[in-house]
């Protein structure tokens, strides 16, 4: 919220997974920040409405999913451990919902892609399971919060990715009010490792 950014974890050229973190300030560049409690790569990092940063899941570098999560507080420059994910995962997405919660979707674990969903509730400081599932297990996909207006408020589009064997063109729509998954028109081309951004005019 002050224009700075936190960079956390990752994997080095020799395969080492990092717990270290840096802070980027536009005026001064990069400086060291306190390390996370757990090393992780391929995790998600989500700015919550109060400016704190939720880091969830990831890979330990040995093919094992990380189930832990922690929150960086820029005011105290510290990491606080929160409850574990219901399903350890990496290659997932985390999308901030309009009500301040964060949707964790898909990804993979040691056995392959996942179709499960869970929501981080900052009031409960916990991950709550979602009864609905994605239409297909998917990893390395993209998610975007859809604009309010023509559609019900706060829908999340979950697009493409891989099922472990093939790239996907399918699109799921998550409704946080109903905790349901709806089908949408597919992508024009199947693709994995994609990105998605909501534009000012409401298109994605």
N, C-alpha and C positions, 0 to 999 in steps of 0.2 A: 504493500500500500504506500510505502515511501519511495518507491522506484527501485528498491534493491531486489535481488534475487538470490535464492539459495540453490546451490548445486551439491547434490549428495550422492554418495556411493558410486557404483560403476565398476567396470572391470578393466584391468590394465593389459598391456600387450602380452605379458607372461601368464595371463589367466588369473591373476590375483584379484579377488573381490574386495572392494574398499568400504570402509566405514567412515572415512574422512568426509568433510564437507567444507565448502568455500562459500563466501558471500560476495556477490558482485554489487558494487555501488557505482552508478553511472559516472560520478565525479572522480572516484579514486581507483576504480578497477577492482581486482580480486584481492581478497584477504581471507585468512584461515578462519574457520568457524569451529565450534566444538564438534567432535566426531559423534556420529550416531552410536546408539547402543549396540546395533547389529550391522555387520557388513551385508551388503546386498547389491544386486544388479538387476536390471530389467524390472524394476519396481515402478510404482506410480507416486507422484508428488502432486498434491492438490492444495491450493490456497483456500482455506476456509473463510467464511464471511468475516470473522474477527481478525483476520490477518495471519493467524497461525498456519503452519504447513503440516499437512498429514502425509506421512510416508507409509506405504503399505505394501507388504509382500515382497516379491523378488526371488532371485536365484542366488544360491550360495557359491556358485562357480563349479560345483561338482554334480550338477544336474538335479539338485534337490531344491524343492520350493521352500521359501521362507514364509512362515506363518505370522511373524511378528509385525507390529505396527508401532509407530511413534510419532510424536508431534513436536515440531520445532516452534518455539516461542521467540520471535525476534526481540520482544521487550526484555526478556531475561537471558537471551542467547543460550538457551538450554533445550535439550531433548527430553521429553517425558514419554515413557513407555505407556501404551494404552493396551486394551484387551487384544488378544490375537484374532486374526481372521478366522471365520468358520471353516474356510477352505484355503490352505496355503496355496499360493499361485504366483506365477510370473507371466509376463506377456499379456496382462489384463489391461483394462482401462479403469479410470476413476473419474467420474463426472460429477461436478458440484451441481446439486439440484437447487431449485428456486427457494426451497425452505431451509437451506443451509446444510442439509445432509449430503452425503457423497455416495453415489452408486458405484459399486465395484462389480465388474462384469467379466465373465469368461476367463481367458488365460489358459495356462496349462500347469500341470504338476508332473511328477515323475512318470505317470502313466499315460499322459497325453492331454489333449485339449479338454476344456471344461465347459459345461453349459450352465453353471450355477451363477447366482446373483446374490449379493448381500449389500446392505446399506450401513454406512457409518453414521451414527447419530451422535453429534457433538454434545448433546444434552445428557445422554446416557453414557457417553464416552465408551461406546461399545459398537461392535458390528452385529447387525441383526440379519438373520437369514430372510431371503425373499422366497415365497412359495413357488413363484413362477420360474421357468427355465428358458434359456435361449432356444430358438427353434433347432439349432444344431450346435454342438460344441465348437468353439472357435477361439483362436489365439492370434495375436499379431494383427488385430483389426483396428478399426477407428470408431470413436463415439463422439456425438455432438449433441448438445442441448438445443432443442428446436425452439424457435421464437414463439412467444405467446401471440394469440390473435385468432387466426383462422382455425387453428387446431386447439385441442385442450391444452391448458397451460402446463409447461414443464416436462413435455415428452422428451425422451432421449432416443436418438437414432443410433443403432449399433450396426456397423456396416462392414461387409467383406471379411477379410482375415483368412485363416487356414484351418482346416479340420485335421491337420496332421499329414494328410496325403495330397490334398488339392487346395488351390485357392478358391475362395467363395465369392459369389456375387449376391448372396441373400442379404436382406436387411430386416432387422427386428426393430420394433418400436416399443420402448418400455414406458408404461404409464405409472408414475409413482403414486398417484392417488388411488389407483385400483390394484397396484402390485401385479400387473398383467403384462404379457408380451403379445404384441400384435404384429402381423406380417405386413410388409410394405413392398412396393415395387422394387425389383432387384437392381443392382448396379448394371450399367451397360457392359462392363467388363469385370470378370472375376479378378480380384487383386488382394494381396496380403501386404503387410508392412506399409500400409497406406496411412494418410493423415486426413483429418477433416476439421474444418473451421467454419463457424457460423458467421456469416457476413452481415454487415449493417442492414441490408435490405431483407434479411430473413432467409435467404438461400444458404445452402451449405456447400 
